[in-house]
Amino acid sequence: MKRMDTTRIAVSAALLLAGAAHAQVTLNSVRVGAKDTAALAKFYQAAFGMQEVNRIGAGAGPEIFVNFGATVDAAKANKSEPIVLMHRDSDDLKDPIPHIILNVKDMAATVTAIKAAGGSMTGDPRPFGNTGIVIGIAIDPAGNRIEMIQRP
C-alpha cells in the first residue's frame, strides 16, 4: 500500500513539475509539408482566407509562412502563430495523426471553400456528443489533415 501511495505522489509531482515547466512554452507555428508549397499556400488562402507572410528559400522548394488576415499587411500584423508550408519530396504521408486544428465559425461555408479550393473531407462534420461542438476533418491537396472545430 505504501508503494502505491509513493508512486501516486511521484506521478503527481512529475505532472505538476511538467506543467510548471511548460507554462513558459507556447506554440511557435504548425508545419505541414507539400511537394508544391506555392500551390498549397494558394489552397490555404482560398479555403481559409490566409495570406503569405514570409518566404524562405530552401534547397528543394520554398518554405512559405501563412497566417490569417484579409490582406497581407493584416496577416503580418496578426499575433497568432503561422502555418509553415515546408517542401517534402512525397505527398505520401505515413502518419495520419499529426494535423492542424482550426476553429471555424461556419462549418458548412468552410467545407464548401475547402472543396472549391481543391481539398476534400474525410466524411461529413459531426456533432461532438451533446456539447454543441461540431468537428470535421479535411484533407488539403498535399494530404495534410486539418481538424476544424465549430463551437456553439
C-alpha positions, 0 to 999 in steps of 0.5 A: 500500500505504501508503494502505491501511495509513493508512486501516486505522489511521484506521478503527481509531482512529475505532472505538476513539475511538467506543467510548471515547466511548460507554462513558459512554452507556447506554440511557435507555428504548425508545419505541414509539408507539400511537394508544391508549397506555392500551390498549397499556400494558394489552397490555404488562402482560398479555403481559409482566407490566409495570406503569405507572410514570409518566404524562405528559400530552401534547397528543394522548394520554398518554405512559405509562412501563412497566417490569417488576415484579409490582406497581407499587411493584416496577416503580418500584423496578426499575433497568432502563430503561422502555418509553415508550408515546408517542401517534402519530396512525397505527398505520401504521408505515413502518419495520419495523426499529426494535423492542424486544428482550426476553429471555424465559425461556419462549418458548412461555408468552410467545407464548401471553400475547402472543396472549391479550393481543391481539398476534400473531407474525410466524411461529413462534420459531426456533432461532438456528443451533446456539447454543441461542438461540431468537428470535421476533418479535411484533407488539403491537396498535399494530404495534410489533415486539418481538424476544424472545430465549430463551437456553439 
